[in-house]
């Protein structure tokens, strides 16, 4: 009788111990993105309205140290095939442990400060011509990163070299990219980068910046040499200044220069940009008015363009 009573009392405990452990809660997924709606006016073109960018990203953490991100761009019928579409921009996984990190997938190659900076954070509405031309853009590959305290970060990666959303390496050569960023003091940032298309060409650049509470100054130089061609190198630079006149209004100015003497169809570019950003509530809403005076060729044909843009971030 006593034995039966003891077994009866133990049965609930045994049943409880054998119950399966509850499934772990799914990791939260964070949605983010931005939208840019733009109007431009040019004397020989007229007034044009466009969706300059519409991007949506999903990101999350699998477990300690492992994160992922997927970014898509919604394109209007004015790009690509002429049909509205969705293009994959980023798709990668990243593992970080202490000062070390490894990243694999599709993402921006770590080259050119203005390019690797997200466009909503760039001081001007568009990137400089030399950056658009010489930065290797997004590609598929793997890279490693090492951060020494808050003073220096070294990043190096190997990519297909075929560009965005191209999953085959057609020529069996690769693109190697490296970038070093140093902050001797919190307000000063210095960078140097190199990109080697093996068997083809080498691109390199240096940049410097001052980031104060109201004033921002940046400059960057990029160039490209072609293997065994004897042709003059592509080269260009830009200098940017931005200053908060009041807490919600920022004045921006930029000068840029780009020359590809070995490419007859690419005339020398020189441009001045002047503009104002208004942040009526916070940094998630930016209203821009900007004028760009651009000279193409030598001695040069000058054109002017005025643009206004609404940028929303979430």
N, C-alpha and C positions, 0 to 999 in steps of 0.2 A: 504493500500500500504506500509506504513512504517512498519507495523507488519510483512508483508510478507518478506520485505527486511531484517529485523532483524533475522527472522527464517532462511533465506537463508544463512546469514553470520554465524549463530551459528551451522548450520548443519555440516560443515567440522570439527568443534571443537568437536562436540558430537561423530562423527564417529571416530575421532582420539582417544578420551578418551576411547571408547569402544573396541578398537583394542587389541587383546591379547598381553600380555607381551612377549618379545622375550625369547626363550628357553635359559637357562644358557649354557654357553660353556662347553663342556665335560672336566672333569678334566684330565690333562696330565698324561700319563702313562710312567714311567721310566723303561727302560730295562737295566739290568746289568748282570754280570756273569763272569765266568773265565774258562779257559781251561788249563789243565796240560798234556803235552806229555812227557813220561818218557822212558828212557832206563836203564835197570839194568843188572849188571853182577855179578854172584855168581859162585864160583869155581865148585860146584857140580851140577849146573843148566845150566850155560851158559848165553848167552845174550838174553834178552827178552825186546821187545818194547811193550808199552801199552799206552792207554789213561787213565791216572790215575783219572782225574776228568773232566767232561764237564757239566757245570751247567748254567742255564739261569733263571733269576728272573725278574718278573714284579711287580712293586709297584706303589702306588699312594696315593692321599689324596682325600677323599670324601668331607669333609668340615672341618671347623676349629677343629683341635684336633683329627680327626679320619683318620687313615691311614690303608693301607692293603698291603699284600705282598704274592706272590705266587712264589715258587722256585721249579724247576724241574731239575732232573739229567738225562742226556742221558747216558745210560749204554751200554757197549759193550757186546759181547757174552761171555766174560770170567767171568761174575758174575751172580748170581741169577739162573735162569733156564737154562742158557747157550745160551739164545737168547737175541739179542739186544732189549732194552726196554727203556721206560721213567718212572721214579719213582718220585712220589710227595714227596718233602722234607719239605717245609714250606707252610702253607696256614693259614693265620691268619689275624684278624682285631685287631687294637690297638687304644685305646682312651687315650689321655693324656691331663691333665689340671693342669697347674702349676707343683708342685712337684709330683703329683699323676699320675699313669698310670695303665690301665687294659688291658690285652691282652688275647684273646681266639682263639683257633684253634689248629693247629699242628705246633710245633716249638721245639727248643732245650730246655730241662729242664735246669734251671739255676744252674748247678752243674759242678765244675771243670773248672778252668780258661782256661786251654789249650783247653778243648773241646768247650766251648762256644765262643772261639776266632775262627773266620773264618779261614779255613786251609791256604789260601794264606797269611795270616798275622802271622801264626805260624813261629817261627824262623827256625825250622827244616822242612825237606820235609814231614815227617810223625809225628804223635803224639806219645807220649811215650806209652809203653805197658800198664802201670797201668791206664792211662786215657782211652785207648780203651776198657779196660776190665771193669772198675768200673763206668765210667760216665753213667747215665741213658739214654742218647741219646735223640732222638726226640720222642715226645709223644703227645697225644691229651688231652688238658685240658685248664684251666684258671689260670691266675696268676695276682697278683697285685704288684706294684712297688712304692716305695717312695724314693725320692732323697732329701737329706738335703744339700742344696746349692751345692757346688762341693766337699764336704768333704766325704759324706757317701751315699750309696745307699743300700736299703734293698728290696729284691725280695722274694716273696713266692708264691707257686702255688700248685694246686691239679691236678693230671693227672690220666688217666686210669691205667697206669702202664703196659700196654700191648705192648708198642712200636710203631714204625712208621707204619702208614697206617692200624692200627687195630682199627676198629670202634666199636667193642663190648668189654665190660669189662667182660671177661669170668669168673673170680673168685669173682666178686663183691667187691673186695678190691681195694684200691686206693694207689697212690704214692704221698706222700707229699714231696716237695722240697723247701728249703730255702737257700738264699745266702746273705751275707753281705759283702760289699766292702767299704773300708775306704782309703781315700787319706789324710794323715796328712799334707803332702806337695806335690806339683805337681809331683815331680819325684818318689815318693814312693807310691806303691799301696799294700794294705793288704787285704786278702780275707779269708772267712770261709764259708763252706757250709755243709748242711746235707740233706740226702735223706732217707725217711722212707718208705719202702715197708711194709705196715701194715700187721701184721701176718706172716712176713717172715724174714726181715733183715733190717739193718740200715747201710748206707754208710755215711762217713763224710770226710772232708778234710780241709786243710789250705794251703794258698799260699802267697807268698811275691814277690815283684818285684821292681826293680829300672829301670826307663826309662829316660835315659839321651839323649842328642843330638847325641852322637856317640856310647855310651855304653848302653847295655841292659843286666840286670841280672834277672833271674827268678828261683824260686824253688817252688815245690808243693808236698804235701804229701796227699795220699788218702788211705782209709782203709774201710773194710766191716766186720761186725759181723753178725752172723746168730742166730736167736732167739732160745733159748733152746737147742742148739746143743752141746754146750761144746767144739766145734771145734775151733782151732786157727783162728784168723782173717786173711783175705786177706789184704795185705799191700804193698805199694810201693811208690816210690818218684822219682823225677828227678830234676836236676839242669842244667840250660841253661845259656850260655853267648854268646852275639853277639856284635861285634865291627866293626864299619866302618873304615877300614884301610885308604881308601880314600873315596871321596864322593859317588862313584858308586860301590865300592867293600866292601862287608861285610863278615867277618869271623865268623863262628858259631861253637860252641862246646857244647856237652850235654853228661851227664852221667845219666843213669836211672837204677832203680832196681825195681823188682816186684816179689812177692812170694805169692803163694796160697797153703800153706801146707795142707789144707783140700781137695784139688783137685789133686789126683795122676796124672791125665792126663795133668796137667798144670805145667810144670817144672819151677823152679826158673829162672828168666831172669835178666841178667845184660848186659848192652850195652854201648859202647862209640860211639859217633857220632862226626865227624869233617867235615866241609864243607865250601864252598865259595859261596856267591851269587853275581852275577854281574847284575847291573841295567844299561844297556847301554844307555837308553834314560831317562826314568822316572820310577816311581814305578809300572807302569802298565805292565812292561815287566821285568821278573826276570829269569835269567839263573842260574841254580844250579848244582854244582858238590859236591857230598857228599859220604863219606865212613862211613859205620856202621860195627863195630865189636861187635858181639853178642854172649853171652855165655848162653846156655840152660842147666839146670840141675845142680846137685851138685855131683862131683866137676865141671862138666860143659864141654860141647862140643862146641867149639868156631867156628863160621862161620864169613866170611867177605862178605860184599856186597858193590859194588860201583854203584852209580846211577847218572845219569845226567837228568836234567829236564828243559823243557821250560814252563814257566807259563805266560799266557796272561790274563790280566784283562780289563774289559771294563764297 
